[in-house]
Amino acid sequence: MSGLLQGKTALILGVANKWSIAYAIAAAFQREGARTVLTYQGERQQRTVEELAAELGVSRVLPCDVTSDDSIAALRDALPEGPVDALVHSIAFANREDLARPFVETSREGFRLAQDVSAYSLVAVARAFSPRMTAGGSILTLSYLGAVRVIPNYNVMGVAKAALEASVRYLAADLGPRNIRVNAISAGPIKTASARGIKDFSKVLDEVAAVSPLRRATDPAEVADTAVFLASDLGRGVTGNVIYVDAGFQLMGLQRPE
């Protein structure tokens, strides 16, 4: 691939470290010629994201707290003039205790927090940045199989991802007349910092590698290349979809004997 995003401006929210899916997407966008902007939340993340940006050759790093409409508006106003062509939302959060205990014991505040950060934030950034997509564009978010199936220990995050996927469909319908496409990638389990907060996550990785049709886990680069497709003109006819990049695991029912 070469230059699929040449001349396009892309905003990526959610780069936390070099093992995050958002980092892999940022690297792929840079490879394809995008003018990429990264965000960070709070001073604790600032230095890390700035170092990663320098490593990738990204020249612009800006603060954003997606739980604050004022912070989102400040990010929008701080972006360079001109259209935004692609927006990547790679943000999710739930209290560790709400992931560790049965879903029926989820606290009201824990449920609200997971929905606000993991699902509503997509709506908030789409509302803020869609007016900057004057030439049309692509909005992309990251989901997981736990949105549609019960995954042990995923609990309140699975419900938040279900809300996220529904939001993708409604946003696609709202923004389609403005030639703005909205999609999600449902990635297979990947060893990210956030995934380590899920109990027995290593067992999930082993099971996926053993059962998936491709007999392996998901590579972050595969997710990133799909993000490039959706952000580029190659994906111009795709909207309102959840695209699985998980070595085929989502199609399996019972494990087949070897």
C-alpha positions in Angstrom: 0.0 0.0 0.0 1.2 3.5 -0.7 -0.4 6.9 -0.1 -3.9 5.8 0.5 -4.5 8.6 2.9 -2.2 11.2 1.2 -3.6 14.7 1.8 -6.1 13.6 4.4 -6.2 14.9 8.0 -6.9 12.3 10.6 -7.7 12.7 14.3 -7.0 9.7 16.5 -8.3 9.6 20.1 -7.1 6.8 22.4 -3.3 6.3 21.9 -2.2 5.2 25.3 1.1 3.3 24.7 2.8 1.4 21.8 0.8 -1.7 22.5 -2.6 0.0 22.0 -4.7 -0.6 18.9 -4.8 3.2 18.4 -1.0 3.3 18.2 -1.0 0.7 15.4 -3.7 2.7 13.6 -1.6 5.9 13.9 1.4 4.1 12.5 -0.6 2.8 9.6 -2.1 6.2 8.9 1.4 7.8 9.0 2.6 5.1 6.6 -0.2 6.0 4.2 0.6 9.7 4.2 -2.1 11.1 6.5 -1.6 14.3 8.5 -2.3 12.7 11.9 -3.2 14.4 15.1 -3.1 12.5 18.4 -4.8 13.3 21.7 -4.0 12.6 25.3 -6.1 12.8 28.5 -4.4 14.6 31.5 -0.8 15.4 32.3 0.0 11.8 33.2 -0.5 10.7 29.6 0.9 13.8 27.9 4.6 12.9 28.0 4.0 9.3 26.9 1.8 10.3 23.9 4.2 13.1 22.9 7.1 10.6 22.9 5.0 8.1 20.8 4.1 11.0 18.4 7.7 11.9 17.9 8.5 8.2 17.2 5.8 8.1 14.6 6.6 11.4 13.1 3.3 13.0 14.2 3.7 16.7 14.7 0.5 17.6 16.5 -0.6 16.3 20.0 -3.5 17.9 21.8 -5.4 17.3 25.1 -8.9 16.0 25.2 -11.1 14.6 28.0 -14.0 12.9 26.2 -16.2 13.1 29.3 -16.2 16.9 28.9 -18.0 18.7 26.1 -15.9 21.8 26.8 -12.7 19.8 26.3 -14.0 18.2 23.1 -14.9 21.7 21.8 -11.4 23.0 22.8 -9.9 20.2 20.8 -12.0 21.0 17.8 -11.0 24.7 17.9 -7.3 23.8 18.4 -7.1 21.7 15.2 -5.5 23.3 12.2 -7.8 25.0 9.7 -9.2 22.9 7.0 -11.4 19.8 6.8 -11.0 16.7 9.0 -11.2 13.6 6.8 -11.0 10.8 9.4 -11.7 10.4 13.1 -10.7 7.3 15.1 -12.4 6.8 18.4 -10.4 4.1 20.4 -11.6 4.9 23.9 -13.2 2.6 26.5 -13.1 2.4 30.3 -14.9 0.6 33.1 -14.1 0.2 36.8 -12.0 -2.8 37.4 -14.3 -4.0 40.2 -17.3 -3.9 37.7 -15.3 -6.2 35.4 -14.3 -8.6 38.1 -17.7 -9.3 39.6 -20.9 -10.7 38.0 -22.8 -8.3 35.7 -25.8 -8.4 38.0 -23.8 -6.8 40.7 -22.7 -3.8 38.5 -23.1 -0.6 40.4 -25.2 2.2 39.0 -22.2 4.6 38.9 -20.1 1.9 37.3 -22.7 1.4 34.6 -23.0 5.1 34.0 -19.2 5.6 33.8 -18.7 2.7 31.3 -21.5 4.0 29.1 -20.3 7.6 29.2 -16.6 6.9 28.4 -17.0 3.9 26.1 -20.2 4.7 24.2 -21.5 8.2 24.6 -18.1 9.7 23.9 -18.5 8.6 20.2 -21.7 10.5 19.9 -20.1 13.6 21.5 -17.0 13.6 19.2 -19.2 12.9 16.1 -21.4 15.8 17.0 -18.4 18.1 17.5 -16.3 17.1 14.5 -18.8 16.3 11.8 -19.1 20.0 10.9 -15.4 20.0 10.2 -15.9 17.1 7.7 -16.8 19.5 5.0 -15.7 17.1 2.2 -17.3 14.1 3.8 -15.2 11.7 5.8 -14.9 8.6 8.0 -15.6 8.1 11.7 -14.3 4.8 13.1 -14.6 3.2 16.5 -13.3 0.0 18.1 -15.6 -2.7 19.4 -15.3 -6.3 20.6 -17.3 -9.6 20.3 -18.6 -9.0 23.9 -21.0 -6.6 22.4 -23.1 -9.4 20.9 -22.0 -12.5 22.9 -21.4 -13.1 26.6 -17.7 -13.1 27.2 -16.6 -14.2 30.7 -15.4 -11.3 32.9 -16.3 -8.7 30.2 -19.5 -7.8 31.9 -20.4 -4.1 32.0 -18.0 -3.4 29.1 -19.9 -5.8 26.9 -23.1 -3.8 27.5 -21.2 -0.6 26.7 -19.9 -2.0 23.5 -23.4 -3.0 22.5 -24.5 0.6 23.0 -21.4 1.7 21.0 -22.4 -0.5 18.0 -26.0 0.7 18.1 -24.6 4.3 18.1 -22.6 3.5 15.0 -25.8 2.6 13.1 -27.7 5.6 14.2 -24.8 8.0 13.5 -24.4 6.5 10.1 -28.0 7.2 9.3 -27.8 10.8 10.6 -24.5 11.7 9.0 -24.8 9.7 5.7 -26.5 12.6 3.8 -23.4 14.6 4.5 -21.2 11.9 3.0 -19.8 11.0 6.4 -19.4 7.3 7.0 -19.5 5.7 10.5 -18.2 2.2 11.1 -16.7 0.0 13.8 -14.0 -2.6 13.8 -14.6 -5.5 16.2 -11.1 -6.7 16.9 -10.1 -10.0 18.3 -8.5 -10.0 21.7 -5.1 -8.3 21.7 -2.6 -7.9 24.6 -3.3 -4.2 25.3 -2.9 -2.5 28.7 -6.7 -2.2 29.1 -7.2 -5.9 28.2 -4.9 -6.9 31.1 -7.6 -5.5 33.4 -9.9 -8.4 32.4 -9.7 -11.5 34.6 -8.2 -14.6 32.9 -7.6 -12.6 29.7 -4.6 -14.9 28.8 -6.9 -17.8 28.7 -9.2 -16.0 26.3 -6.2 -15.4 24.0 -5.2 -19.1 24.1 -8.8 -20.2 23.3 -9.2 -17.8 20.4 -5.9 -19.0 18.9 -6.9 -22.6 19.3 -10.5 -22.3 17.9 -10.4 -19.5 15.3 -10.4 -20.6 11.7 -7.0 -19.1 11.1 -5.7 -20.8 14.3 -4.0 -17.7 15.6 -4.7 -14.5 17.6 -5.3 -11.1 16.0 -2.4 -8.9 15.0 -2.9 -5.2 15.7 -1.5 -4.4 12.3 -4.4 -6.2 10.7 -6.8 -4.0 12.6 -4.8 -0.9 11.5 -4.9 -1.9 7.9 -8.7 -2.3 8.1 -8.8 1.2 9.6 -6.8 2.5 6.6 -9.3 0.9 4.2 -12.3 2.5 6.0 -10.6 5.9 6.2 -9.6 5.9 2.6 -11.5 6.2 -0.6 -11.5 2.5 -1.0 -14.1 2.3 1.8 -16.3 5.1 0.3 -19.3 2.8 0.1 -19.1 1.3 3.6 -21.1 2.7 6.5 -23.0 1.6 9.5 -21.1 -1.7 9.6 -19.2 -3.6 12.3 -16.3 -5.3 10.6 -14.7 -8.3 12.4 -11.0 -8.5 12.3 -10.5 -11.5 14.6 -9.0 -14.4 12.6 -12.6 -15.6 12.1 -13.4 -16.4 15.7 -16.8 -14.7 15.7 -18.2 -17.3 13.3 -17.5 -20.3 15.5 -20.1 -22.0 17.7 -18.8 -25.1 19.5 -15.1 -25.9 19.3 -14.5 -28.5 16.5 -12.4 -31.5 17.4 -8.9 -31.6 15.9 
